[in-house]
């Protein structure tokens, strides 16, 4: 999501960064580039106009003349306005003084209402709440069964008793009160397109249950069609906000950028994958930073804290700090990282990622990591502890056991040797102490996927945490002797 927009804005940032002074003509040209980038992202035209006017207001001649770096001042203004357009701040959910808090989900068929109803229930459960799912979609075959299956996965009960959607919704709220549940999430029916029957049904459910929040579920890949849909629902329901789905898809993102400008309502939650855990509050400031290629360290840290096993990470971190890193440690680390989602998605959140690295992240194949795991599991415990003992015959045996080739085994061992050197450098104090060993994870992800340029990502993480980045050669420094010879550091 937003890849094309990010590329265009990064190009603008690069062209302005070296400017010592920006003339009115330069500013017009820069804003023209921003306009083109937003229109290509399928942002609604009135939102684009308002965006450019607001950026221009932030960039008065006085502000630019006082700025030490006018180019950075332009990017700062674009960044601030992106945050404003996306919603300024995450919506803080407040709960009813007399439970349950009722949440109504609406939207077209195919937008992902049922799946995201379950994801929302899982999110509330993480917050310490006791949600109840109500299956009021009686139109789509198997919709109730789908919600029951998803509810079983996350440990949340599903209610669906009644002859009409309104009866089901009313009975569901009453059942939640009886059971002492403090949140009710009502999944409603959708249609392939807006029609009066759909609007009448969802209005009736809203009138009967009086929801505290009404969220519209929109498919982020549908562009301005989603904006038109949002307008129609908002006129009928008075929406509280939007849940944006499929943010992990390769789409232009105009619907997300347009939602608040068109409706005056923010994107509240975002779904970034198919797993139940790939769903969270939408943070406008973090998304704006990602659009401008600044990464999203906070979301990366929060995901690590939420999914990684602290005991496993502490054990491997302790061994690493002593200068030991084995293939068993590698597998433990990789298993924890994979819990967080796709490596491609994680690498996109790391600051300092170049366009080439983001493109490489798109092509990360999780099956390649399955093959790596098969190779390592085909080794004996002794071989995993000390890969140096793996000779030619052992490599042949390992390749057969993993169903792969000897060159594939050789490549993994060569990459692991490089990773061992990097981990030893990091054990000397190079990386920040992020939750769950997140600093080590950055190098691990880059090596595991075979991507180039890991150094820049690691340095960017260091900078983001306010610590100096390690030197390219580690902790050792080159010493110059007489005659001009340079002695390379040990280990090369």
C-alpha positions in Angstrom: 0.0 0.0 0.0 1.2 3.5 -0.8 4.3 2.3 -2.6 3.9 4.5 -5.6 3.1 7.5 -3.5 6.1 6.8 -1.3 8.4 6.6 -4.3 7.1 10.0 -5.7 7.4 11.8 -2.4 10.9 10.3 -1.7 12.0 11.6 -5.1 10.7 15.0 -4.2 12.5 14.8 -0.8 15.8 14.0 -2.6 15.5 16.8 -5.1 14.8 19.4 -2.3 17.3 18.1 0.3 20.3 19.9 -1.3 18.5 23.2 -1.9 19.9 26.1 0.1 17.0 28.3 -0.9 13.6 27.6 -2.4 12.1 30.2 -4.7 8.3 30.6 -5.2 8.7 28.8 -8.6 10.5 25.9 -6.8 7.7 25.7 -4.3 5.1 25.6 -7.1 7.0 22.9 -8.8 7.3 20.8 -5.6 3.5 21.2 -4.8 2.8 20.2 -8.4 4.7 17.0 -7.8 2.8 16.4 -4.6 -0.5 17.0 -6.5 0.5 14.5 -9.2 1.5 11.9 -6.6 -1.8 12.2 -4.7 -3.9 12.0 -7.8 -2.0 8.9 -9.0 -2.7 7.4 -5.6 -6.5 7.9 -6.4 -7.1 10.5 -3.7 -10.3 12.4 -4.1 -9.8 15.7 -5.9 -11.3 17.9 -3.2 -9.0 16.3 -0.7 -6.0 16.9 -2.9 -6.9 20.6 -3.3 -7.4 21.0 0.5 -4.1 19.2 1.1 -2.1 21.5 -1.2 -3.7 24.7 0.2 -2.9 23.6 3.8 0.7 22.8 2.9 1.1 26.1 1.2 -0.2 27.9 4.3 2.4 26.1 6.4 5.1 27.3 4.0 5.0 31.1 4.0 7.9 33.1 2.7 8.8 34.0 6.3 9.0 30.3 7.4 11.1 29.3 4.5 13.5 32.3 4.9 14.0 31.5 8.6 14.6 27.8 8.0 18.1 26.5 7.9 17.0 23.9 5.4 14.1 25.0 3.3 13.9 21.7 1.5 13.4 19.8 4.8 10.9 22.4 5.8 8.8 21.5 2.7 8.9 17.8 3.5 8.1 18.6 7.2 5.0 20.5 6.0 3.9 17.6 3.8 4.5 15.1 6.6 2.4 17.2 9.1 -0.4 17.6 6.6 -0.4 13.9 5.8 -0.9 13.2 9.5 -3.8 15.7 9.6 -5.5 14.2 6.5 -5.1 10.7 7.9 -6.8 11.6 11.1 -4.4 13.6 13.3 -4.4 11.0 16.2 -5.7 7.5 16.8 -9.3 7.2 18.0 -9.5 6.5 21.7 -12.3 4.0 22.3 -14.4 4.8 25.3 -16.7 2.3 26.9 -20.3 2.6 28.0 -20.9 3.3 31.7 -23.5 0.5 31.6 -22.2 -2.4 29.5 -22.2 -3.6 26.9 -20.6 -1.2 24.5 -22.3 -1.9 21.1 -20.4 -1.7 17.9 -22.1 -2.0 14.5 -20.2 -3.0 11.4 -21.5 -2.0 7.9 -20.2 -2.2 4.4 -20.5 -3.8 1.0 -20.1 -7.5 0.4 -16.5 -8.6 -0.1 -15.0 -5.8 2.0 -14.2 -8.2 4.8 -16.8 -7.4 7.4 -17.1 -10.9 8.9 -13.4 -11.5 9.1 -12.8 -8.0 10.6 -15.6 -8.5 13.1 -13.6 -11.4 14.4 -10.3 -9.4 14.3 -12.0 -6.6 16.2 -13.2 -9.0 18.8 -9.6 -10.4 19.1 -8.3 -6.9 19.5 -10.8 -6.1 22.3 -9.9 -9.4 24.0 -6.3 -8.2 24.0 -7.4 -5.1 25.8 -8.8 -7.2 28.6 -12.4 -7.0 27.4 -15.0 -9.8 27.1 -16.6 -9.4 23.6 -19.5 -11.2 22.1 -19.9 -11.5 18.3 -23.4 -11.3 16.8 -24.0 -12.8 13.4 -26.8 -10.6 11.9 -25.9 -11.4 8.3 -28.7 -13.6 7.2 -28.3 -12.9 3.5 -25.0 -14.5 2.6 -24.9 -18.3 2.7 -22.5 -19.7 5.4 -21.9 -16.2 6.9 -23.0 -17.3 10.3 -20.8 -20.5 10.1 -17.8 -18.4 9.0 -18.1 -16.2 12.0 -18.5 -19.2 14.3 -15.3 -20.7 12.9 -13.4 -17.5 13.4 -14.9 -17.0 16.8 -13.7 -20.5 17.8 -10.2 -19.6 16.7 -10.0 -16.6 18.9 -12.0 -18.0 21.8 -15.0 -15.6 21.5 -18.7 -16.8 21.5 -21.0 -16.1 18.5 -24.7 -15.4 19.0 -27.3 -15.8 16.2 -30.9 -16.4 17.2 -33.8 -14.8 15.5 -35.9 -14.7 12.3 -34.7 -11.3 11.1 -31.4 -9.3 11.3 -33.0 -6.8 13.6 -34.3 -9.6 16.0 -30.8 -11.2 15.9 -29.1 -7.9 16.8 -31.5 -7.0 19.6 -31.3 -10.5 21.1 -27.5 -10.4 20.8 -27.3 -7.2 22.9 -29.7 -8.7 25.5 -27.6 -11.9 25.6 -24.4 -9.9 26.2 -26.1 -8.1 29.1 -27.2 -11.4 30.6 -23.8 -13.0 30.2 -21.9 -9.9 31.5 -20.1 -9.3 28.3 -18.9 -5.7 28.0 -18.5 -5.4 24.2 -20.9 -6.5 21.4 -19.8 -6.5 17.8 -22.7 -6.9 15.3 -21.8 -8.2 11.8 -24.4 -7.1 9.3 -25.2 -8.1 5.7 -23.8 -6.4 2.7 -24.6 -6.2 -1.0 -22.5 -6.1 -4.2 -23.6 -2.4 -4.5 -25.5 0.2 -2.6 -29.3 -0.3 -2.7 -32.2 0.9 -0.6 -32.9 -2.5 0.9 -29.4 -2.6 2.3 -29.6 0.8 3.8 -33.1 0.2 5.2 -31.9 -3.0 6.9 -28.8 -1.5 8.5 -30.7 1.6 9.6 -33.3 -0.6 11.3 -30.5 -2.5 13.1 -28.9 0.7 14.2 -32.2 2.1 15.4 -33.0 -1.0 17.4 -29.5 -1.5 19.1 -28.4 2.2 19.4 -24.7 1.4 18.8 -22.1 3.5 20.6 -19.8 3.1 17.5 -20.7 2.5 13.8 -17.7 1.5 11.7 -17.7 1.2 8.0 -15.5 -1.6 6.6 -14.0 -0.5 3.3 -11.7 -2.4 0.9 -8.6 -0.2 0.5 -8.0 -1.6 -3.0 -11.2 -0.1 -4.5 -9.9 3.5 -4.7 -12.5 6.2 -5.1 -15.4 3.7 -5.4 -14.9 3.1 -1.6 -15.2 6.9 -1.1 -18.6 6.9 -2.9 -19.7 4.0 -0.8 -18.6 5.7 2.4 -20.6 8.8 1.5 -23.8 6.8 1.0 -23.4 4.9 4.3 -22.5 8.1 6.2 -25.7 9.8 5.0 -27.8 7.0 6.4 -25.9 6.0 9.5 -23.7 8.8 10.9 -20.5 6.8 10.9 -18.0 6.9 13.8 -15.1 5.9 11.6 -13.7 3.5 9.0 -12.0 0.1 9.2 -9.6 -0.1 6.3 -8.9 -3.7 5.0 -6.2 -5.1 2.7 -3.6 -2.5 3.6 -1.0 -5.2 2.8 -2.1 -5.3 -0.9 -0.3 -3.5 -3.7 -2.9 -0.7 -4.1 -2.8 3.1 -4.4 -4.4 3.9 -1.1 -6.7 6.8 -2.2 -9.6 5.5 -0.1 -7.6 5.7 3.1 -6.2 9.1 2.4 -9.7 10.4 1.3 -11.8 9.0 4.1 -11.3 11.8 6.6 -11.3 14.5 4.1 -14.6 13.4 2.5 -16.4 12.1 5.6 -14.9 14.1 8.3 -14.4 10.7 10.0 -11.0 9.0 10.6 -9.7 5.6 9.8 -9.9 3.9 13.2 -8.6 0.4 12.6 -6.4 -1.1 9.8 -6.2 -4.8 8.7 -2.7 -5.5 7.3 -2.9 -9.3 6.6 -5.0 -12.4 6.8 -4.0 -13.5 10.3 -6.3 -12.6 13.2 -3.4 -10.7 14.9 -2.7 -8.5 11.8 -5.2 -5.8 12.9 -4.7 -2.8 15.1 -5.6 0.8 15.7 -4.7 3.1 12.8 -1.9 5.5 13.7 -1.9 8.5 11.3 1.5 9.7 12.3 3.1 6.3 11.8 1.4 5.8 8.4 2.5 9.3 7.3 6.1 8.4 8.2 5.9 5.2 6.3 4.5 7.0 3.2 7.5 9.3 3.3 9.9 6.4 3.7 10.8 7.1 7.3 9.8 3.7 8.6 7.7 2.8 11.6 9.9 1.7 14.5 7.1 2.1 17.1 4.8 -0.3 15.4 7.7 -2.7 14.9 8.5 -2.7 18.6 4.8 -3.1 19.6 4.4 -6.1 17.3 7.6 -7.6 18.8 6.3 -7.1 22.3 2.9 -8.6 21.4 4.0 -11.7 19.6 7.6 -12.7 20.6 8.2 -15.1 23.5 10.3 -13.2 26.0 11.8 -16.4 27.5 13.0 -17.6 24.1 14.4 -14.2 23.2 16.1 -13.8 26.5 17.8 -17.1 26.2 19.1 -16.5 22.7 20.0 -12.9 23.6 22.1 -14.1 26.6 24.0 -16.6 24.4 24.5 -13.9 21.8 25.9 -11.4 24.3 28.5 -14.1 25.3 29.6 -14.1 21.6 27.9 -17.4 20.8 25.4 -17.8 17.9 24.5 -21.2 16.6 22.1 -22.5 14.0 19.7 -23.5 16.9 19.8 -19.8 18.0 19.1 -18.8 14.4 16.1 -21.1 14.1 14.7 -19.8 17.5 15.1 -16.2 16.4 13.6 -16.8 12.9 10.6 -18.6 14.5 10.0 -15.6 16.7 10.3 -13.1 13.8 7.9 -15.1 11.7 5.3 -14.9 14.4 5.2 -11.1 13.7 4.1 -11.6 10.1 5.8 -11.6 6.7 9.4 -10.6 6.6 8.6 -8.3 3.7 6.1 -6.4 5.7 8.5 -6.1 8.7 11.3 -4.8 6.5 9.0 -2.1 5.1 8.6 -0.8 8.7 12.3 -0.4 9.2 13.6 3.2 8.6 16.3 3.8 6.0 14.9 1.3 3.6 15.7 2.2 0.0 13.4 1.8 -3.0 15.5 -1.3 -4.0 15.2 -2.8 -0.6 11.4 -2.3 -0.5 11.1 -3.9 -3.9 13.2 -6.8 -2.6 10.9 -7.0 0.4 7.9 -7.5 -1.9 9.5 -10.6 -3.4 10.2 -12.3 -0.1 8.9 -15.8 -0.4 8.0 -17.4 3.0 8.5 -20.8 1.3 12.2 -20.0 1.1 12.3 -19.8 4.9 10.5 -23.2 5.0 13.4 -24.6 2.9 16.0 -23.0 5.3 14.2 -24.6 8.2 14.2 -28.0 6.5 17.9 -27.8 5.8 18.7 -26.9 9.5 16.4 -29.7 10.8 18.3 -32.2 8.6 21.5 -31.5 10.6 22.5 -33.3 13.7 22.6 -31.4 17.0 26.4 -31.3 16.8 26.3 -29.8 13.3 23.9 -27.1 14.3 26.2 -26.2 17.2 29.3 -26.2 15.1 28.7 -25.9 11.3 32.4 -26.0 10.8 32.4 -29.8 11.0 30.1 -30.1 8.0 32.2 -31.6 5.2 31.3 -32.6 1.7 29.6 -36.0 2.6 27.6 -34.3 5.4 26.4 -31.6 3.0 25.2 -34.3 0.6 23.3 -36.1 3.5 21.8 -32.9 4.7 20.6 -31.9 1.1 19.0 -35.3 0.7 17.3 -35.1 4.1 15.9 -31.6 3.3 14.9 -32.5 -0.3 17.1 -29.9 -1.8 20.5 -29.5 -3.4 24.1 -29.3 -2.1 24.5 -25.7 -3.5 21.5 -24.6 -1.5 23.1 -26.1 1.7 26.4 -24.3 0.8 24.6 -21.0 0.3 22.9 -21.2 3.7 26.1 -22.1 5.5 27.9 -19.2 3.8 25.2 -16.8 4.8 25.1 -18.1 8.3 28.9 -17.6 8.6 28.4 -14.0 7.6 25.6 -13.7 10.1 27.7 -15.1 12.9 30.3 -12.4 12.2 27.7 -9.7 12.3 26.1 -11.1 15.5 29.6 -11.1 17.2 30.0 -7.4 16.2 26.5 -6.6 17.6 27.4 -8.5 20.9 30.1 -5.8 21.3 27.4 -3.2 21.9 26.6 -2.1 18.3 22.8 -2.5 18.3 20.2 -0.9 20.6 18.5 -2.9 23.3 15.1 -3.0 21.7 12.3 -5.2 23.2 12.5 -8.9 22.3 15.9 -8.5 20.7 14.4 -6.5 17.9 17.8 -5.0 16.9 19.2 -8.5 16.2 16.1 -9.2 14.2 16.9 -6.5 11.7 20.1 -8.2 10.6 18.4 -11.6 10.8 15.6 -10.7 8.5 18.0 -9.2 5.9 20.3 -12.2 5.9 17.4 -14.7 5.9 15.9 -13.2 2.8 19.2 -12.6 1.0 18.5 -8.9 0.6 21.4 -6.4 0.2 21.9 -3.2 2.0 21.2 -4.4 5.5 23.7 -2.0 6.9 21.7 1.1 6.0 18.6 -0.4 7.8 20.6 -1.2 10.9 22.2 2.3 11.0 18.8 3.8 10.5 17.4 1.8 13.5 20.4 3.1 15.6 19.7 6.6 14.6 16.0 6.3 15.3 16.8 5.1 18.8 19.3 7.9 19.3 22.4 5.7 19.4 25.5 5.8 17.1 25.6 3.2 14.4 28.4 0.5 14.4 31.3 1.1 12.1 31.2 -1.1 8.9 34.2 -3.1 10.2 32.7 -3.7 13.7 34.5 -2.7 16.8 38.0 -3.2 15.5 39.7 -0.2 13.8 42.2 -0.3 11.0 45.7 0.6 12.1 48.1 2.2 9.7 51.7 1.0 9.8 54.9 2.4 8.2 54.9 2.2 4.5 51.2 2.9 4.2 49.9 -0.7 4.8 46.6 -1.1 6.4 46.1 -4.2 8.7 42.6 -5.6 8.3 40.7 -6.4 11.4 40.8 -9.9 12.7 38.1 -12.2 11.4 38.3 -11.1 7.7 
